């Protein structure tokens, strides 16, 4: 969700991209922020220049940490699966 907000500049567009209802997308962001105790997304109310959303510096840092975390994870899972069930 956070990556989609960063890519699209909007929670609504991120929800559309991920094919989830806007309300659910907003709830997930709020759940993440509550669980972590930090603000991840900044929102701007619409107007002449339109509204939008962007990641806070903390939000960007969490996305980068998550990318680092999942790097190589699929290969590790496959190797463990093969060692357990194919060995």
CORJOHU-V866945 format. One record per helix or strand of 2 or more residues. SS is the DSSP state (hx for helix, st for strand). FROM is the first residue (numbers start at 1). TO is the last residue. If there is no record, write none. Layout:
BEGIN
ss: <SS/SS>
from: <FROM/FROM>
to: <TO/TO>
END
This chain:
BEGIN
ss: <hx/hx/hx/st/st/hx/hx>
from: <2/11/22/41/52/57/73>
to: <8/18/36/44/55/70/85>
END
